Amino acid sequence: MSRWCRSAISPNERLQYRLHPCTSFVIVPLFALANVGIHIDGHLIGEAIASPITLGIVAGYLVGKPLATVVDPALVSRSVPRGIGRGLSWPVIAAGGVANGLGFTVSLLISSIAFRGQDLEEAKRGVLAAALIATGGAWVAVRITGLSQPRSARARSAARPTTSSISATTSIRLATTSAAAPALP
């Protein structure tokens, strides 16, 4: 049976699956760091801590984005009678907010448009620092919230239908059937 299943997956997909960790966690980050153009040394950290541009960018990514990611669903869920969506919880939303601090390439593009010279270097340091800190924070948040549980357990919990989803599906089917039926004289 496993031989037949193995042959059902194309060699290209198997190769992509095997190379994914190497490309995603090593090659792409090294490529991004090489394109930043910052010479990293001990003097860099001292300058970054004293720079208001660097601190502003780090605060925006590590405080502003997670805060907005948690506050926006809270406001929306208060206006929607059924609350937050199925499969979501506040710890999951908070972990997603922490992961939002990982913005990198677009931030560098906008920084290169907005700043020049030393200010651009400080902005790059801020983006780099925020990405590194947010990476560690996202890893911790995922471990704390339990999002690292096996995929099959997450899929089973998300696949269980609720009574509200069953009744909503039934009412939609009834509405479409009654709309399609000819009117009686």
C-alpha positions in Angstrom: 0.0 0.0 0.0 2.7 2.5 0.9 4.5 1.8 -2.4 1.3 2.8 -4.3 0.9 5.9 -2.2 4.5 6.8 -2.8 4.1 6.5 -6.5 1.0 8.8 -6.4 3.2 11.7 -5.2 5.3 13.1 -8.0 9.1 13.1 -7.7 9.0 16.9 -7.9 6.8 17.1 -4.9 9.0 14.7 -2.9 12.0 16.8 -3.8 10.3 20.0 -2.7 9.3 18.4 0.6 12.8 17.2 1.3 14.5 20.6 0.3 11.9 22.8 2.1 13.7 22.9 5.5 17.1 23.7 3.9 15.7 26.4 1.6 13.3 28.0 4.1 15.5 28.1 7.2 19.0 28.5 5.7 19.2 29.7 2.1 16.4 32.3 2.1 17.4 34.0 5.4 21.0 34.1 4.3 20.0 35.6 1.0 17.9 38.3 2.8 20.8 39.1 5.2 23.2 39.4 2.3 20.8 41.9 0.6 20.4 44.1 3.7 24.0 45.4 3.3 24.8 45.9 6.9 28.2 45.1 8.3 27.6 43.4 11.6 30.1 44.0 14.4 30.2 45.0 18.1 29.9 48.7 17.3 26.7 48.1 15.5 24.7 47.1 18.6 25.8 50.2 20.6 24.7 52.5 17.7 21.4 50.7 17.3 20.4 51.1 20.9 21.1 54.8 20.8 19.2 55.4 17.5 15.6 56.7 17.7 14.9 55.4 14.2 16.1 51.9 15.1 14.2 51.9 18.4 11.0 53.3 16.7 11.1 50.5 14.0 11.7 47.8 16.6 8.9 49.1 18.8 6.5 49.3 15.9 7.2 45.7 14.9 7.4 44.2 18.4 4.6 46.2 20.1 2.5 47.9 17.5 1.8 45.0 15.1 1.1 42.4 17.9 -1.2 44.9 19.6 -3.1 45.6 16.5 -3.4 41.9 15.7 -5.0 41.3 19.0 -7.1 44.4 19.3 -8.7 44.4 15.9 -10.2 40.9 16.2 -11.4 41.8 19.7 -13.2 44.8 18.3 -14.7 42.9 15.4 -15.7 39.9 17.5 -17.7 42.2 19.8 -19.7 43.5 16.8 -20.3 40.0 15.4 -22.8 37.8 17.4 -20.9 34.6 17.0 -17.5 35.9 18.2 -14.2 34.8 16.7 -14.0 32.1 14.0 -13.9 28.4 14.6 -10.4 27.1 15.1 -9.2 30.4 16.6 -8.5 31.3 20.1 -7.0 34.3 21.8 -3.7 32.6 22.4 -3.5 31.6 18.7 -4.3 35.2 17.7 -1.7 36.6 20.1 0.9 34.1 18.7 0.0 35.3 15.2 0.5 38.9 16.4 4.0 38.1 17.6 4.8 36.4 14.3 3.6 39.6 12.5 6.8 41.3 13.6 8.7 39.2 11.0 8.2 41.7 8.2 11.5 42.1 6.4 11.7 42.7 2.7 8.9 45.2 2.2 10.2 47.1 5.3 13.6 47.4 3.7 12.0 48.6 0.5 10.0 51.3 2.3 13.1 52.3 4.3 15.1 52.7 1.2 12.5 55.0 -0.2 12.0 57.0 3.0 15.6 57.4 4.3 19.0 58.2 2.9 22.6 57.9 4.3 23.0 57.2 8.0 19.2 57.2 8.6 18.8 54.4 6.1 21.5 52.4 7.9 19.7 52.9 11.2 16.4 51.9 9.7 18.0 48.7 8.3 19.3 47.9 11.8 15.8 48.4 13.2 14.2 46.1 10.6 16.9 43.4 11.2 16.7 43.6 15.0 12.9 43.5 14.9 13.0 40.4 12.6 15.5 38.6 14.8 13.6 39.4 18.0 10.2 38.6 16.5 11.6 35.2 15.3 12.5 34.2 18.8 9.3 35.6 20.2 7.2 33.8 17.6 9.0 30.5 18.4 8.3 31.0 22.1 4.6 32.0 21.5 4.0 28.9 19.3 5.5 26.6 21.9 3.5 28.2 24.7 0.2 28.2 22.9 0.6 24.6 21.8 0.4 25.3 18.0 3.3 22.9 17.6 1.0 19.9 18.2 0.9 17.4 15.4 -1.0 18.4 12.3 -3.4 15.4 12.6 -4.6 16.6 16.0 -5.2 20.1 14.7 -7.0 18.8 11.7 -9.3 16.6 13.8 -10.2 19.4 16.1 -10.9 21.8 13.2 -12.9 19.2 11.4 -15.5 18.5 14.1 -18.7 20.2 13.0 -20.6 22.4 15.5 -24.3 22.5 15.8 -24.3 26.1 14.6 -22.4 25.2 11.4 -24.7 22.3 10.8 -27.8 24.4 11.3 -26.4 27.2 9.1 -25.6 24.6 6.3 -29.1 23.1 6.6 -30.8 26.5 6.5 -28.7 27.5 3.4 -29.7 24.2 1.7 -33.4 24.8 2.6 -33.3 28.3 1.3 -31.7 27.3 -2.0 -34.1 24.4 -2.5 -37.2 26.6 -1.7 -35.9 29.3 -4.1 -35.4 26.8 -6.8 -38.9 25.3 -6.4 -41.6 26.7 -8.6 -44.2 28.8 -6.9 -47.6 27.1 -6.3 -50.7 28.9 -7.6 
